[in-house]
Amino acid sequence: MSKILIRGAQVLGGEVRDVLIESETIAEVAEGIEAGDATVVEAAGRILLPGLVDLHTHLREPGREDSETVLTGTRAAAVGGYTAVHAMANTFPVADTAGVVEQVYRLGQESGYCDVQPVGAVTVGLEGKQLAELGAMHDSAAKVRVFSDDGKCVDDAVIMRRALEYVKAFDGVVAQHAQEPRLTEGAQMNEGVVSAELGLGGWPAVAEESIIARDVLLAAHVGSRVHICHLSTAGSVEIIRWAKARGIDVTAEVTPHHLLLTDELVRSYNPVYKVNPPLRTETDVMALREALADGTIDCVATDHAPHPHEDKDCEWAAAAMGMVGLETALSVVQATMVETGLLDWAGVADRMSFRPAVIGRLAGHGRPIAAGEPANLTLVDPAYRGAVDPAGFASRSRNTPYEGRELPGRVTHTFLRGRATVVDGKLA
C-alpha cells in the first residue's frame, strides 16, 4: 500500500497539520505524524485544499481535438489544482445522447489526471427546439446530472420549463447560458462607453439579466433547480440575491476573468480579450467580487475555452470567443479575493471545491480534509509570484488573457485519490 505524508501544511489556510495518505484515502490528520515508510512532501508555508472542482470546462473532444482533448484538458486541470471537471456539451457531435456522454466519460477515465463528469445538452444539437435524451444520459454510465446548452441560450421559455420539470425526476440541474439572442445580434463586446467609442456592436447587460429573471421564476414555478453559468453583471447579482432571499433553488458561478478584467482591455483590439459573456465594467467586477464573498454567487468556474492559434490570431470581428483558464484560475482568485481580504483560504475551498461538487452532485469530491475521506487534495504555495507564460501550459491551446501578467500562487502538488498527478508544479 502506497503511503504519502504531507508534512506541516496549513489545512485550509489555518492550523498546521501533517496529513497521511494511505492508498486512496486520508488515513490521519494530526501533528507530528511519524513518516515510517511513507513518501514525504515537505509543505511548510503551503496551503492544503481539497481538490478543486470545475463546473464549466470545454474539453472540445470529440470533434475539435485541434483545440483540446480530454487528455490535454485534464492535464491542464491537474496543473491548476483540479481533481474533477464538468465537460460541457458543445462538442462535435454534440453531447446530446447517452453514447456521446459515455465516450467523454470513458476518455476521462483513461486520461487519469482528473475525473471528468460530462454535461449533457438540454436540446438536440443545441438548437433549442427539442429536448435531448436527458433521462437516457442520466441512466448511462456517465450518470449525467448537469445539463446545459452552454454557448447558446435555451431562449424558448416552454423548452426551458420542460427541461426544469424533467430533471426533477433525478435531482438534476439545468445550467443556463443567459443570453437573450435578439438583444445580442452582432454583439462584439459589452455595451457601454467603450463599445460606443470603438464602434463595436454592444452586448447589453439586460440580455443576461432578463433571461436570469425569467429562469429563476420558472424554477420557482416548477420547483426545480437552475444554475446560472458565468454570471457577469451587477444587475444579475441583484436578481440572484432577490431569488435566494425568496427561497428559489438557484445557484450561480463567476469566472476568474470576470473577477479581474474589464472592457477597457478591448481598446487594444486584441482578440484574446474576446469572450462570451463579454468583459464588463469595473463596477460589475467589484459587484461580482462582493457577491462571491457574501455567497450570493456560489462558486468559481473557469469556462476554460481553448482555441487554436488561427482562431484568435485574426481581426477582432472574426475571432472566436473564449479564454483558457484551468491553469490560472486559482492564482486569479488569490489575487482578486484572498489578497484583497474578501475571502480566506477556507472560503476559497468552499467556492472552488465544496460548493461546485454539491451543485454538480459529484460524489467523492469537495470533501473535508479528514481521516476516512478520499485523498483528493491540492497543495498551494501562496508566496510564489511569477509571470504567466502560456508556452509552458499543459493545455493544447494558448489563448490566455494573462500572458506576461504577474500572478500570485502556484499549485505545487495535486493528488487524485492518493496518486500524485502534479509534483513540484510539474505533471507526474
Residue pairs with C-beta under 8 A, 6 or more apart in sequence:
1 22
1 23
2 21
2 22
2 23
2 39
2 418
2 419
3 20
3 21
3 22
3 27
3 36
3 37
3 38
3 39
4 20
4 21
4 38
4 39
4 40
4 41
4 375
4 415
4 418
4 420
5 18
5 19
5 20
5 21
5 33
5 35
5 38
5 39
5 40
5 41
6 18
6 19
6 20
6 21
6 41
6 43
6 48
6 377
6 379
6 413
7 18
7 33
7 35
7 40
7 41
7 42
7 43
7 44
8 16
8 17
8 18
8 42
8 43
8 44
9 16
9 17
9 18
9 19
9 43
9 46
9 47
9 48
9 379
10 16
10 45
10 46
10 47
10 48
10 345
11 17
11 19
11 29
11 48
11 369
12 47
12 48
12 49
12 345
12 346
12 349
12 369
13 47
13 344
13 345
13 346
13 348
14 345
14 346
16 31
17 29
17 30
17 31
17 48
18 28
18 29
18 30
18 31
18 32
18 33
19 26
19 28
19 29
19 33
19 48
19 369
19 377
20 26
20 27
20 28
20 29
20 33
20 38
21 27
21 375
21 377
21 415
21 418
22 418
23 418
24 374
24 375
24 417
24 418
24 419
25 372
25 373
25 374
25 375
25 418
26 369
26 370
26 371
26 372
26 373
26 374
26 375
26 377
27 371
28 371
29 369
29 370
29 371
41 379
41 413
43 379
45 381
45 382
45 383
46 379
46 380
46 381
46 382
46 412
47 345
47 379
47 380
47 382
48 369
48 377
48 378
48 379
48 380
49 81
49 345
49 348
49 349
49 352
49 353
49 369
49 377
49 378
49 379
49 380
50 349
50 353
50 354
50 365
50 366
50 367
50 368
50 369
50 376
50 377
50 378
51 81
51 82
51 83
51 84
51 114
51 353
51 365
51 376
51 377
51 378
51 414
51 415
51 416
52 80
52 81
52 82
52 83
52 84
52 329
52 330
52 352
52 353
52 378
53 82
53 83
53 84
53 85
53 352
53 353
53 356
53 357
53 360
53 362
53 365
53 366
54 77
54 82
54 84
54 85
54 86
54 301
54 302
54 304
54 326
54 329
54 356
55 86
55 146
55 175
55 227
55 253
55 299
55 301
55 356
55 359
55 360
56 86
56 88
56 150
56 175
56 229
56 230
56 253
56 255
56 301
56 302
56 303
56 304
57 73
57 77
57 85
57 86
57 87
57 88
57 302
57 303
57 304
57 326
58 68
58 73
58 87
58 88
58 90
58 303
58 304
58 305
58 306
58 322
59 68
59 69
59 70
59 73
59 74
59 85
59 87
59 88
59 91
59 104
59 116
60 67
60 68
60 69
60 73
60 91
60 306
61 68
61 69
61 70
61 73
61 91
61 104
61 107
62 91
62 92
62 93
62 100
62 103
62 104
63 91
63 92
63 93
64 91
64 92
66 308
66 396
67 306
67 307
67 308
67 311
67 396
67 397
68 306
68 395
68 396
68 397
69 107
69 396
70 87
70 104
70 107
70 108
70 110
70 111
70 116
71 107
71 110
71 111
71 113
72 394
72 395
72 396
73 85
73 87
73 304
73 306
73 326
73 395
73 396
74 85
74 108
74 111
74 112
74 113
74 114
74 116
75 111
75 113
75 394
75 395
75 427
76 304
76 324
76 326
76 327
76 393
76 394
76 395
77 85
77 113
77 114
77 326
78 113
78 114
78 394
78 414
78 416
78 421
78 422
78 427
79 326
79 327
79 393
79 394
79 411
79 414
79 422
79 425
79 427
80 302
80 326
80 327
80 328
80 329
80 330
80 411
81 330
81 378
81 380
81 411
81 414
81 422
82 114
82 326
82 378
82 414
83 114
83 115
83 365
83 376
83 377
83 378
83 414
83 415
83 416
83 421
84 114
84 115
84 116
84 117
84 357
84 362
84 365
84 376
85 114
85 115
85 116
85 117
85 304
85 326
86 117
86 118
86 119
86 146
86 360
86 362
87 95
87 104
87 108
87 116
87 117
87 118
87 119
88 95
88 119
88 148
88 150
88 151
89 95
89 96
89 118
89 119
89 120
89 121
89 126
89 147
89 148
89 149
89 150
90 121
90 126
90 149
90 150
90 151
90 152
91 100
91 104
93 100
94 100
94 121
94 124
94 125
94 126
95 101
95 104
95 118
95 119
95 120
95 121
95 137
96 120
96 121
96 123
96 124
96 125
96 126
96 132
96 133
96 137
97 132
97 133
97 136
97 137
98 133
98 136
98 137
98 139
98 140
98 142
100 118
101 118
101 120
101 137
101 140
101 142
101 144
102 118
102 140
102 141
102 142
104 116
104 118
104 142
105 116
105 117
105 118
105 140
105 141
105 142
106 141
107 116
108 114
108 115
108 116
108 117
108 118
109 116
112 416
112 421
113 416
113 421
113 427
114 416
114 421
115 362
115 364
115 365
115 416
117 142
117 144
117 145
117 146
117 360
117 362
118 137
118 142
118 144
119 144
119 146
119 147
119 148
119 150
119 175
120 132
120 133
120 134
120 137
120 138
120 144
120 146
120 147
120 148
121 132
121 147
121 148
121 149
122 131
122 132
122 134
122 147
122 148
122 149
122 154
122 159
122 160
122 163
122 174
123 129
123 130
123 131
123 132
123 149
123 154
123 159
123 163
124 130
124 131
124 132
126 149
126 151
126 152
128 149
128 152
128 153
128 154
128 155
128 156
128 159
129 156
129 159
130 159
131 159
131 162
131 163
131 166
132 147
134 144
134 147
134 163
134 166
134 167
134 172
135 166
135 169
135 170
137 144
137 147
138 144
138 145
138 170
138 172
144 172
145 170
145 171
145 172
145 173
145 360
145 361
146 172
146 173
146 175
146 227
146 359
146 360
146 361
147 163
147 167
147 172
147 173
147 174
147 175
148 174
148 175
148 176
148 177
148 229
149 177
150 175
150 177
150 229
151 177
151 276
152 177
152 179
153 176
153 177
153 178
153 179
153 180
153 181
153 211
154 160
154 163
154 174
154 176
154 177
155 179
155 180
155 181
155 211
157 214
157 218
160 174
160 176
160 214
160 215
160 218
161 218
161 221
161 222
163 174
164 174
164 218
164 219
164 222
164 224
164 225
164 226
165 222
165 224
166 172
167 173
167 174
167 224
167 225
168 222
168 223
168 224
171 225
171 361
172 225
173 225
173 226
173 227
173 251
173 359
173 360
173 361
174 224
174 225
174 226
174 227
175 226
175 227
175 228
175 229
176 211
176 212
176 215
176 226
176 227
176 228
176 229
177 229
177 230
178 207
178 208
178 209
178 211
178 212
178 215
178 228
178 229
178 231
178 236
178 277
179 203
179 207
179 208
179 211
179 276
179 277
180 206
180 207
180 208
180 210
180 211
183 204
183 206
183 207
183 210
184 203
184 204
184 207
186 201
187 201
187 202
187 203
187 207
187 278
188 195
188 200
188 201
188 202
188 203
188 274
188 278
188 316
188 317
189 195
189 198
189 200
189 201
189 202
189 203
189 263
189 266
189 274
189 278
189 279
190 202
190 203
190 205
190 263
190 266
190 278
190 279
190 280
190 281
191 202
191 203
191 204
191 205
192 202
192 263
192 281
194 263
194 264
194 266
194 267
195 201
195 202
195 263
195 266
196 202
198 266
198 267
198 269
200 266
200 316
203 276
203 277
203 278
205 233
205 234
205 235
205 236
205 280
205 284
206 235
208 231
208 232
208 233
208 235
208 236
208 277
209 233
209 235
209 236
209 239
212 228
212 231
212 236
212 239
212 240
213 239
215 226
215 228
215 250
216 226
216 239
216 240
216 243
216 248
216 250
218 226
219 225
219 226
219 248
219 249
219 250
220 243
220 246
220 248
220 249
223 249
224 249
225 249
225 250
225 251
226 249
226 250
226 251
227 250
227 251
227 252
227 253
227 359
228 236
228 240
228 250
228 251
228 252
228 253
229 253
229 301
229 303
230 253
230 254
230 255
230 258
230 277
230 301
230 303
231 237
231 240
231 252
231 253
231 254
231 258
231 288
231 297
232 254
232 255
232 258
232 277
232 278
232 280
232 284
232 288
233 277
233 280
233 284
233 287
234 283
234 284
234 287
234 288
236 252
237 287
237 288
237 290
237 291
237 296
237 297
240 250
240 252
240 291
240 296
240 297
241 291
241 296
243 250
244 250
244 296
251 298
251 299
251 355
251 359
252 296
252 297
252 298
252 299
253 297
253 298
253 299
253 300
253 301
253 356
254 288
254 291
254 292
254 297
254 299
254 300
254 301
255 300
255 301
255 302
255 303
255 325
256 300
256 302
256 325
256 328
256 329
256 332
256 333
256 336
257 275
257 279
257 303
257 323
257 325
257 332
257 401
258 277
258 279
258 280
258 284
258 285
258 288
259 285
259 288
259 289
259 292
259 300
259 332
259 333
259 336
259 337
260 285
260 332
260 335
260 336
261 273
261 279
261 285
261 401
262 279
262 280
262 281
262 282
262 284
262 285
263 278
263 279
263 280
263 281
264 282
265 273
265 279
265 401
266 273
266 274
266 278
266 279
269 316
271 312
271 313
271 314
271 315
271 316
271 319
271 320
272 312
272 323
272 399
272 400
272 401
272 403
273 279
273 401
274 312
274 316
274 319
274 320
274 321
274 322
275 303
275 305
275 321
275 322
275 323
276 321
276 322
288 297
289 336
289 337
289 340
289 342
290 342
291 297
292 300
292 337
292 342
292 343
292 351
293 337
293 342
293 343
293 347
298 351
298 355
298 356
298 359
299 351
299 352
299 355
299 356
299 359
300 329
300 333
300 351
300 352
300 356
301 356
302 325
302 326
302 329
303 322
303 323
303 325
304 323
304 324
304 325
304 326
304 395
305 321
305 322
305 323
305 324
305 325
305 399
306 322
306 324
306 395
306 396
306 397
306 399
307 320
307 322
307 397
307 399
308 397
309 397
309 398
311 319
311 320
311 399
312 319
312 320
312 399
322 399
323 399
323 400
323 401
324 390
324 393
324 395
324 397
324 398
324 399
324 400
325 400
326 395
327 393
327 394
327 395
328 388
328 400
328 402
328 407
329 352
330 348
330 352
330 378
330 380
330 409
330 411
331 407
331 408
331 409
331 410
332 402
332 407
333 343
333 348
333 351
333 352
334 348
334 382
334 407
334 408
334 409
335 407
335 408
335 409
336 342
337 343
337 347
337 348
338 344
338 345
338 348
338 382
339 408
343 351
345 382
353 365
353 366
354 366
355 366
356 362
356 366
357 365
357 366
357 367
358 366
364 374
364 376
364 417
365 374
365 376
367 373
367 374
367 376
369 377
374 417
375 415
375 417
375 418
376 415
376 416
376 417
377 413
377 414
377 415
378 411
378 413
378 414
378 415
379 411
379 412
379 413
379 414
380 409
380 410
380 411
380 412
381 409
381 410
381 411
381 412
382 408
382 409
384 408
384 409
384 410
385 406
385 407
385 408
386 406
386 407
386 410
387 404
387 405
387 406
387 407
388 400
388 402
388 403
388 404
388 405
388 406
388 407
389 403
389 404
390 398
390 400
390 403
391 398
393 400
394 427
410 425
411 422
411 425
412 422
412 423
412 424
412 425
413 420
413 422
413 423
413 424
414 420
414 421
414 422
415 421
419 428
420 428
421 427
421 428
422 428
